[in-house]
């Protein structure tokens, strides 16, 4: 096999692998959405059973808590891996021009 053809073959295998992993992630995401719909319905019924101002306080407190957790995680992730931010288009253009190396 010629060196160039071998490279294209390996890149094709990487593409197939990436496609399969992406498809598995989508399937898992859809499955988890369906699985947690029962939990969501249970929580809605629980909150619906509560009356008065306690419902509002619990709902807002829960949302704020989850928001702080999410913001903290994303901040930590952005500091740990600074290259994950942005759309990635400038990175791809830089790689094509040869000014950026991902290895």
Number of C-alpha atoms within 10 A of each C-alpha: 7 6 8 8 10 11 12 11 13 11 12 12 12 12 12 12 12 12 12 12 12 12 12 12 12 12 12 12 12 11 11 11 12 11 11 11 11 11 11 12 11 12 12 11 11 11 15 10 9 12 9 7 8 11 15 13 11 13 12 12 12 12 12 12 11 12 12 12 12 12 11 12 11 12 12 12 13 13 10 10 10 10 10 11 9 9 8 11 9 11 16 14 12 13 13 11 9 9 9 13 10 6 3
